[in-house]
């Protein structure tokens, strides 16, 4: 039986038993803080199991995409371990229980219409105290007790060892089904979990029966396919073996299952399949959380290739074969092949560049080990090298062995576990507890009426007092404490307030009645519950109080403008850059948006201008904005934009703008695109590899920005004495003139010609977008933020006056020669000593004068002083070679004079330079230099 056939048979079988077929959840459930990746089929139904949502169905079946890394070191080594895998499951939410779950599992496995397994090759395990399940297997199925094994809580309870070790909460015994092939090696193919208890505290008597019992089962698709296809490892089933062999062809290695390279090819297959599925869902390799996991998987695969001689990117080439094998259940994989390959290739290139560096760093560690006579590479060292430089432990171990060292894997794993907690990789409690969870159980959901109204009559259903001392929040019947220091969370039966989701921030406003006023500073969502965060300004708020909820309408309108603009921007990006430019994330605030999207390179200036122009054209065009709730299949048929890795309900809310945009979105929107008013791109930047970000303004903020652009350009024109259209050319001339002036001061002393006055282009009218580009170009030439140009121009004009003064002073001393100074020298022994002030000279000129003197004398010592603007002092001292050969140093001579002018300095033995800030002390410094010369050079 082919794997795709097995998947379909399973789902079809449970549909015949009244189950609703549900799609796989996404790989990264961002709304669930307890996991980084979806690890099992039950995760998307957590609130269903707990009765916290309205049940549209009580039976469900899925094939869930899963990713786990707990056994990552076994991947490729054993027959059955994977990181990415598919989990078949059937679920009951307070509907059927053990008897039906067991009977249907047996029917699906053994009936010839379905899998047709030999019943004699099947056996089961049950929890040691679960006689109910054991008797069903024996009495109803007819399984002899010799094929029913009783196991302890570490093997047959969920969560493992929960009765004795916890955590508290929903739990229950398991029954696992095994298949024994002709070689006698039992294989677990299905686990039935009977969630029937609530664990409360420590044993004994800590398992309380649940009023509603649930079923959660999981059958490994790959493992069951291997059993049905009679192969010894999951990697040889019909959807994986071709990928393994393709990996061998790419690496130039024939696949031999029993060789080291065979193990490497299996691991490459698994890891690149996981990376392909993750990157397809917009989870890119990165430094944190789920992105870190994907980076780690990809680098392990690259390492395996490196050990087989692959020193250039290769893994990305495997994506095509993976998509070919997985396209039946996941046809949308074909839409992202180019993007996925590009991301993987880029990460490969970056890692390959660091491999040699990692090897060099490992050599330093080995050198230190030899010095301290250590023979074992510590786990901390290995973890640090991996965490900081991406150098994998497998390669570290290999290099260590080549140097005669051993590797502490236990220490490494411990260090990585600690790192996982620090980086946010550790998992938290699966089922949360606390007052919000209690309200979920009692209230279940808040009805959102905010699409149609911004005010609503509401009933208070819960009040939670936020702790100010890191203690537990508390659920109260009423509260009278007022002020911002007493934060509350209020839950209502219905609300016009939008809870933060989909990138749109939560609404603010107030909830009022005759008895109280509550200011809402934020609105969040937790499952189907809306949480109104804020504080009382007066009165007492109490459960069951009737009140009016009022959204801040001006802020909501500004948020609508920004949110609708993201849809228009998304369309413009794809139109200009290509279909790969898909949304990666967004943040929508009042007239401010941040939009992340896929693109491997920075956007060129002309492309960005085109994108901005397209957005504004669609705003001015005034397309109608409409939304409707439609079946997910219809939305897909209509071509609605659907983001990979996003979880959509069915039916779904579809938002249409004009005739150019159709997206699935739960946010609030305008009724016409012209209500966005204006759109201004503030910046375009990199977020991570392959992801770019545009920050833009809309509405009032965009108008304010435009006014600021016009005012700034006008101010620059006024400062430059030219027309607005001539600003870039005038700035270019000014910057060049200042540069040439500085060269003159520091070099020849010849002043450059002043720039010719910029000739007016004759154009007085220019559209706004060209004015903005002129301002950007001027700011770029001035190397200042966009609106700081006029101020910088004024500074440059002031600099010019200072430079002119310096050139004038320089001109006064420019005719001075070394011979002029030498004529005034004093003799200390046979050394000619020159100590003098050289007005207007710079350090270059002073060094030239000293060189002239040293060339004219057998033995000389020279110290020159020059004052500049604001009292700054430059001192340059030089002595001849005959003095340095005696161990004398110019720097020793200059120290005390420099201190007198409030400075210090240093340099070579024959030439030293110092600076100071008190020009009035130059005469005293000259006297000190002359005094020191008499003792140093005598």
N, C-alpha and C positions, 0 to 999 in steps of 0.2 A: 504494500500500500504506500503510495506516494505521500509525502509530508503534507502537501496542500490538500490532498484528499482526506487525510486524517483530521486535519484542522476543521474542514467543512463538515465531516461526519459528526464530530463531537458537538459542534454548535447546532447542527440540524437535529441530532438526537434529543438534546435537551429542549429544543423548541417544541418537539412532540410531547414533552412532559410539562408544557405550560410555562416554559421559561422565556423571558424577553431577551433577545440577542442584543447585547450592547457592544459598542465599539471599544477597542483598546483605549485605555487612558494614555496620556502623553508620558514620555520617559522621565521628564522632570516636572513633577507637580509642584509648582512654585507656591501654591496656596497651602501646602502641607509642610509645616516646619519639622515634622518628625523624620523626614527622609530626604536624601538628596535625589535619588532616583526611585522610580516605582519598582519595588522589590517583589510584588506579588499581586495577584488578581484582586484580592480583597481590598486593597488600599483605596480604590475609588469609591468603595461602598461603606466606608467607615461610619458615616453618619446614618446610612441605612440600617446598619447593624444596631446602632444605638438608638434608633427611633427618633432621630433629631430632624428628620426631613419628612415631608409628605411623601408617602409611598405610592408612586404611580404604578408600581409592580412589586410583588413580593417574591418573585423568582427571577433570577437573571443568569445568563451564561455569557462568557467572554473568552477571547484569546488575547491575553495581555502581554504587551512588550515589557520585558523586565531587564533590569541591569543590577547586578550585585558584584561586589569585589571582595567579599569576605574570604573566598577561597582562591584568590587570584593566582597564588603560587602553584596551584594544582592545574591551572588551565594549560592544556596541551600535553600535560604529563599523564593525566588519567583519562579514562574513556568518556566520562560524562560531565566534567566540570566546564562551565562557560562563565563569561561575564554577561554578555547579552544572550537572552534566551526567550522563548515564548511559553507562557503558562496558560493551559486550558483550565477553565474553572466553571463550576456551577454553584449558585448561592441561593440561600433561603433566608428571608428576613421575617422571622416569626411565623413561617408557613410550615413546610414539612420538616421532618427531623431525621433521626438516625435510620429508621427502617427504610424510608423511601430512598435516602442517600445511598445506603448500602445496596439495596435491591437494584437501583438504577445503575450504579457503578458496575455491578456484576452483569447486568443485562447488556450494557454497552460493550463490555470487554469480551463477553463469551458468545453473544448472539451472532450467528453467521451474517445477519443483515448488516451488522455494524463492524466489529473488529474480528469476531470469530476466533478468539484465543482458546487454546486448550485449557479447560477448567483445571485439569490435573497439574498444570504448570503454575497455578496461581496459589499464593498463600497470603496471610495477613498478619498484622500485629495489632494489638489493642493496648490501651492503658491498663495497668495492673489492677485497678479497682473498677474498671468498666465492664461489669458482667452483662449489662444491657446490650452493648455492642457485640460482645462475644457470643451471646445467645442468639442475636439476630443472624450472625454469620453461620452459626451452627444449625439453628432451628429453621430459619427461613431460607437460607441459601443452600444448606446441606454440606457446609464445609466441615470436615472432621477436625476435632480439637487438636489433632497432631499437626494441622496446618494453621493453627491460631496460636500466636505467641504473645504472652503478656510481657510488656516492658515498662520500665520505670518512667518517671516524669521527665527525665532528661531526653528521652527518645520519643515518648508518645503523649506529650502534652503541649498545648500552645497557649502562651509562649513557653519555651522550654524551661522546665523546672519551676514554673510559676507557683504551684502550691506552696513550696517551701521558700523560694527565693524572691517571688514577685516578678513583675510589678503588680500592684493592686489594679483591679479593673476586670474587664471582660476576659474570660479565658475558658478553656475546655479541653477535654481529652481528644486524642487523635486515633485514627485507624489507618494504617498504611497498607497498601496492596503491592505485593511483589510478584514478579514473573521470574521463573527459573528456566533458562534455556537448557539445551542439551549438554552444555559444558558445565552445568551445575552452579554457576555464579549468579546468585539472586540479584535482581535489579528492582529497585523501588520505582514504580511508575505512577502511583497516585496516592495522595494523602487526603483523607477525609477528616476535617476538623469539626467537632461538635461543640460550638460555643454555648455552654449551658450554665456557667457559673460567673459570679462576680466575686473576685478575691478581695477580702477585707481584712487587712492586718496579718499577723503572723499565725502559723498553725498552733494548735489544732483547731478544727471547726471554723476555718476562715474562708470556706468556699460556700457562698450563698447562692441558691438556685436563682436563675434569672426568670422573670415572669414570661419573657419571650425568648424562645430558644432559636438559634440560628445555625445554618450550615455554610461552611466555607471549604471548598475543595480545590486542590491544585494538581493537575497532571502535566508533567513536563513534556512538551511537544516533541522536542528533539530526542529525548530518551525513549519515549514510546515509539517514535518512528524507527529508531534503531532496533528496538525489539521486534517490531513488525517486519522490518526489512532484513532481519537476521544478520546484522553487521555487528562487529565487536566494539565499535565506538560511535558515538554520535557524529563524529567528524566524517564518517563514511556514508551518511544518509544522502539521499538524492539532492538536497539543497545545500549541503556543505562540502561533500567530496569534490565537486567541480571547482569550488573556490580554493580548496587546499591545493589542488593540482595546478590551478591558474597561478597561485602564489609561487609554486615551484618553477613554473615556466618563466615567470617574471624574474625570479632570482637565479635562474640558470641551474637549478638543482632538481634532480629527479626525486619525486616523493617516495621515500622509503619509510613506512610507518614505524619501524623499529629503531630507526637511527636518531641521533641528536638533531639532525636537520629536519627529520620528520616531525619531531616535537616542536621545533621552531616554526615550521610551516603551519602546523595546527594552531599554534598560539597567534601567529600573524593573522590567520583566518578569523579567529574569534575576535581579536582586538580590533581589527580594521572593520569587521562587521559592526561591532559595537560603536566604533567611531563614526561610521557611515550613518547609522541610524540616529546618533546623537547630533551630529553636525547638520543632518537633514532637518532636525527639529530646532535648529539655530542654537545648539549648545556647542560653542567653539572651545578649542583648547585654551586654557588660561591658568591663572595663578590661584584661584579660589574655588572652593566647594566643588560643584559638579564639573566645572570647567577644568579644575585641577585633575579630577579623575580621568577625564578624556585625554588630557595632555599626557598623563602617566601611561594610559593604555597605548596611545600612539607611539610614545617613545620606547616602550618595551618592544613593540613590533619592529620599530626601526632598528633597535639594538639587535634583535634576532637576525634581521637582514644584514646588518653590519658584520655580524659574526660569520655570515655566509659569503662575505666579500662584497656586499652592496654598499658602496661608498657614495652613492648619489640617490636622490629621491626615487622610490620605487613603489611604496605602499599605495599611493594615490591611484596607481594603475589598476589596483584590484577592485576599485569601486564599481566599475562597469559590470564585472562578473557578479558582485554581490547584489547589485540592483536587478540584474537578470534573474537571479535565483529567488529574490524576495518580491518581485513585482506583482505576483498574483494576489497576495493578501494586502500589499501596500503599494498600489499603483502610483501614488503620488511621489514615490522615490524617484521616478523617471524625470520629474520636473526640476529636480535640484542636482542632477549628476554633475554638471559643470561646476557649480558652486562648491559642492562637497569636495570634489577633486582638487579644486584650487586651494581650499582651506587646508586640506591634509598635506598637499605638496608644500605649501608655505611653512607649515609647522615642521615638516621633515627637514627642509633646508635649514631652518633656524637651529634645529637640534643637531644636525650633522656638523654644523660649524662649531658647536660647543663640545662635541665628543673629544676631540684632541685636547681641548683645554681641561676637560675633566680628567683625562688620563695624566696630564701634567700635574694636576693638583693631587691626584692619588700618589704620584711619585714623591711629592713632598711629605705626605703622610707616612709613606714607607720609610723615607729617610729618617724621620723623627722616631719611628718605631725601632729602627736599627740602633739609633743612639741610646734609646732607653731600654734596649734588649726586650722589646715586646714582640710576641709572635702572632697575636690575634688582633685583627682589625676590629675596633670597638663599634658597637651598634650606633653610638652617638655620632662618630665620625662618618659612618656610611650614610646615616640619615641626613646629616648636615650637608654632605656633598650632593645628595639627591635633591633635598629641599631647596637649597640655595642655587645650585648650578645645574640641576637636572641630570646629574650623572647617575644612571641606574645602578642599583646594588648588584644585579647579575653581572654587569660588566666589571664593577669594582671587585667582586669576588673572583672573577676570572683573572684579572690583572694581579690580584693578591696572590693567587695560587702560583702564577708564573714567577712571583718573587719569593716563593717559599713561605707565605703567610696563610693563616686560616682566617675564616670570616664568621663573626658572631651574628648569626641570623636571628636568634632569639632577642638579642639586645637591639638589633635593627628594628624588628617588628614592634618591640616595646616603645622605642623612640618614635616610630612612625605613628603609633596609636596616640601618643602624647601630642604629636604634631597635628594629628587629625582633630583633636579637641581644640587646639589653639587656632586652627584654620577654619573652624566651623564645620568640619567634616563629621563630627560625632553625631550619632542619631540621638534624638530625644524621645520622650515618652510617646508611645503610639497613640494612645487615647488620653487626651488632656483632661485635667480636673480643674475645679475652681468655680467661682460664681457665674462666669460666662457659660461654662459647660452646663451648669445647673439651669440657666435660662434657656439654653438650647433644648434641654429636655422638656421644659414646661411650656415655653413660648413657641419653640421650633423655628418660626420664621417671622420676618417683618415684611409686610406687603409694601412694595415700593410704588408710590403713586406720582413720583416726581416727573415722569414724562409728560403728564397732562396738567399738573398743577404745582405751583410753588408754595402753596399753603394748604393745610389739611387739618381737620379735626382729628385728634388722636387720643389714645388712652395709654397712660404710662403702665408698662408691664413689668418693669424691673429697674431698680436703682442700685448701682454698685459704687461703693466708696473706694477711690484709688488710694493705695497706701503711699504715704510720704516718707516712710522709713524702711523701704525695701521689705515690708512685711506683706502678708497675703492680702489681696483685695477682699472686700466683704460685701455681701448682698444684704441690703437693709430694706425695711418696709417704708421708711421715710427719712428725710434728711433736711436739716435747717441751717447747716453751716454754709455761710456765704463767702464769696471772694475767690480770687484766682488760686489761692493756696490750698483750696479744698476741691480738688478735681473729682468729678463724678462721671460715670458712664450711665446713660439713660437708654433703656430699650422701650420701644413703642410698638403698638399693634400694627401701625402702618406709618409711612413717613414720606414726605416729599424730598427729604435730604438724600442726595446721592452719596453712597458709601464708596470710598476710594477703591478703585479697581480699574483694570484695563488702561492704566497710565493716567487716568483722570483723578485729580485730588478730590477729597471729600468736601461736601458743602459746609458752609457755616451759616449761622443765623440765630434764631432763638425759639424757645418753646415757652409759651406763656399761658397763664390762667389768672383768675381772680386771686388765687392763693400764692402764686410764685412766678418768678421770671428766671428762666434758665438760658444762659448764653451758650450756644453750640460753637465751639472753636475748631472742631474737626468731626468728620463722620467716617467711620471705618466699617468694614464688613468682616464677619466671621461666619463662614458658611452662608446660611440664609438669614442671619441675624444682623441687623444694622445697629451699630454702636455709636450713640451720640455722645461725644466727649465734650466736657465743658464745666461750667461752674454756675452756682446760684448767685443772683444779685439781690434777691429778696425772697422772703416767704419760706414755705416748706413744700418740698416736692415729695409725693407719696405714691406708692403703687395704687393703681386703679384710678388715679386722678385723670380728669378730662381736661384737655388743653388744646391750644392751637399751635401747630408747628409752622414756622415761617422761615423760608430760605432767604438769604441775602441775595436779592434778585439782581443787583448790579454786578456782583461778583460772579453769580451763575452765568449771566450773559457774557461776561468776559471769558469765562471758562468755555462756554459754548463756541465762542469765536475761535479760540485756540484749538479746541478739539476738532471742529469742522475743518480747520486749516490743515490739520495733520492728514486728513483724508485727501485733500487737494494736493498737498505736498507729496504724498505717497504716489499718487498718479503721475505727477510731474517727474519724480525721480525715475520711475520705471520707463516713462516716455523718453527721457534723455539718456539714462545710463543703461537701461535694459531690464528685462524681467527679473534678473537676479537681485535687483535692489529692493529687497523685501524688508518690511519692518522687523526690527530686532527688539524694539522696546520704545516706550515713549513716556513722557511726563508732561501732563497738561495742567497748567495753572491759569490764573486770570491774565489773559492777553500775553501769555508766555508759553512757549512750547519747546520741548527737547525731543528730537526724533532720531532714533538710532536705526541704522539700516545697513544691509550687506553691500559692501563694495571693497575690493581689495586695494584700491589706490585712492589717494586724495582726489577730490573733484577739481578739475581744471577751472580756472577763473571764468572762461567763456561758458563752460557748462553750467556753473553755478548761477551765472547771470541769466542763462536761458531758463533754468529751473525756476528762479525767482520770478522771471517775467511770465512764465506759463501759469504759475500760481496766481499772480495778480490778474492775469487775463481771465482766468476762470472765476475770480472774485468779481471783477467788473462785469463779466458776462451774465451774472445773476441767474445761475442754475437753481432750480427748485431742489430743496432737500426733503426727502421723504424717508419714512421707515415703516417697515411692516414685519410681522412675525410669520415666517414661512417654514415648512419642513426643511431640514438640513439638505436633503437630496435636491430639493427644488432650488435652493440657494446655489448649490454647486452647479446645477444645470444652467442657471442664469449667469454663471461666470463670476459670482461674487468672490472677492479677494479673501482667501483663507490663509492664515499664517500657520506655517509648519510649527508644531510644538505647542499650539494653542488648543485649549479644551473648549469645545462649543456644545451648548445644550441642543436639544432637538425637541421642538422646533427652535429656530434661532431668529434673532432680530437682525434684519438686513437694512442697512442705511444706503440710500441711493442719492447721489448728487449730480444733478443735470443728466447728461448722457455720457459722462466720462468716468464716473466712479461708482462702484458698488462693493461695499465691504460689510462683513459681519461685525457688529459692534453694539455693546450695551450701554454706551455713554450717552450723554445729553448733547443735542445738536440744535443748530439754527434751522430756520425754515427756508432760507435762501442763501446762496453763497455770497451774495453782495453784502450780507450783514456782517461778514468778516471785516469789511471796511478796508483794511490794508494789511499787507504782509511784508515784513522786513527780515532778511537773514542777517543775524548778528555774527555768527561764526560757523565754520565747518571744520571739524577736527577728528582725530582718531580716538576711538574708545579702546579698541583692542585689535588684534590681528584680524583683518577682514571686516571690521565693523567701523563705520563712520558715524558722526553725529552732527546734526544741524540744530542750532539754537536760533529761534526766530520769535518775532513779536507780531502781534495782531492788534486790531482795533485801536484803542486810545494810546496804548504804549507805542504802537507802530507810528501813529500820527506824531506823537511827541518826538520819536526818534527822527522822523523826517524833518520836523521843524529844527531839531538840533543839527542835523546835517546841513541844512540851508544856512543856519546862523553861523556854524563853524566855518563853512566855505566863505561866507561873506566876511567874517572876521579876518580870515587869512588874506583875502583879496585886499582888504583895507590895510592890513599890516604890511603887505608887499607893495601896495600902491599900484595895483593892476586890476583888470576886470576879472570876474569869477571864472570865465572860461580860460584865462591865462594863468591861473594859479599853479598847475603842475609844472609848466615851463619856467615860471618865475622861481619856484622852489628849487628846481633843478639847478638854475643859475646861482642861486644864493648858496646852496649847499656846496657846490663846486668852488665858489669864491672863498668860502670859509676854509675849505680844505687846502686851497692853494696858499691862503694867507698863513696858515699854520706851518706849511712846508717852508715858506719864506722865513718865518721867525726862527724855525729850527734848522734852517739850511743856509741858503745863499744870502738871505737878507734883502733880496730884491722883491718889492711888492708886486703882486700880480695886477693885471688890469681889472678894474671893476666890471661886473657883468653889464652888458648893454641892457637898457630898459626893455622889458619884454614887450614886443609889439602886439598890440591888441589884434585878436583874430577877426574883430569886427562883428562877432556874433554876441548878441546880448541875451538871446533866448536859448535855453537848452533844457531838455526835459529832466525830471528829477533823477532818473536812474543814471544818466550821464553825469549829473552833478555829484551823485554819491560816488561814482567811480573816480571822478577827479579828486574828491576828498580822500579816498582810499589811496590813490597813487601819491598824493602829496604827503600823507601820513607815513606811507612806506618809505619815501625818500628821506623824510625827517627822522624815521625810526622812533615814532611815538604812537601812542594810542590814537584812535580815529579822531577824537574831539580835542586833542591837545596841540593841534598844529599851529594855531595862532600864537599861543604862548611860547612855543618853541621858536617861531620866527622872530619874536621879540628878543628872545634870549640870544639868537644868532646875531642879530644886529648889535646887541650889547657886546657880544664877543668880538665882533669886527672892530669896534672902537678900541677895545683893549689891545687887540692885535696890532692895530695901527700905531698905538702908543708904543708898544714894544718894538715895532719896526723903526719908529723914530729914534728911540733910545739906542737901538742897535746901529742905526746910521751914524750916531754920534761917536760910537766906539768902533765902528767898522773900519776906520783908517788906522786904528791902533795896531802896532806890530809887536812881535816878541822883542825886537831890538829896542823899541821905545821903553818897554818895561825893564829890560836888562840894564839899560842906562841908569836906572834908579836903584839897582841891586846893591845890597850890603854884603860884605864878605864875612863869613864865619869860617875861620881857617882858610882852606882852599875851596870852600863851597860858596857859590854865588846864590844868595837867598833873595827871592822876590816875593813880597807880600803886598797885595794891592787890591783896591776896589776897581771893578771894570763896569761902569754903569751901562745898563741896557743889554749886556752880553748874556747869551744863553750858554748852557753847558757845553754845546758843541764848539762854540767859538773859544770858550775858555780852555778847552782841551787843545785846540789848535795852537793857541798862544803858548801854552806850556811846552808843546812839542817843538815849537820854533826855538824857545829858550834852551831846551835840553840839547838841541842840535848845535847850538852856537857856543856851548860851554862844555868843558871837560867834566865838571861836577856842579850840579845845581839842584836847588829845592825851591819850588814855586807854589804859592797858595793864593788863589784869586777869589774875590767875593763879588756877587752881583745881587742887587735888590730888584724885586719884581712887584707887581700890584699886590695890594693888601698886605704889605710887609713881608712877603715871602723872600727867603734868602737862598741863593745857591752858592755852594762852596766847592771848588775843585782844587785838589792838591796833587802835585806830581814831583817825584825825585828821580834823579838820574841813576843809571845802572850801577855806577861805581858805589852809590850809597846802599842800594838794595843788596849788593854783594857783601856788605858789612853787616847785613841783618836788619837794616833800618826799613821802616814801612811808612808809606804815606798816610795810611789809615791811623797809625798811632799819633801822628802829628796833628791830624785834623779833629780828633775827638774833642779836646777841650775848647777850641774856638767854636766848634759846632754847638756844644752845650751852651755857650754864652748867648747864641742867637736862638736858643730854644729848639735845638734839633739834634740829629745824630746822623751817622753815615758809615760807609765802609767801601771796600773795593780791593783791587789788586795791590801788591806791595809797592808798585811803581806809580800807581794812579788811584786816587780815592775821591769819592764825591760825597757831599753831605748836604742836607737841607735844613732850613730853620724857618721860623715864623716871626722873628723880631728884628726887623732891619735897623732899628735904632741902635742896636747893640753891635753893629758892624765895626765901628772904631775900636771898641773894647776887644772884640774878637781878633782884629788885626794886631793889636798890641800883644795879646796873648800868643798869637802865632809867632811873632817876632821874638818874644821872650823864650818860647820853647825851642826855636831854631838854634838859639845860642847854646843851649845845653845838648840838643840832639846831634847837631852836625859839627860841633867843635872838634 
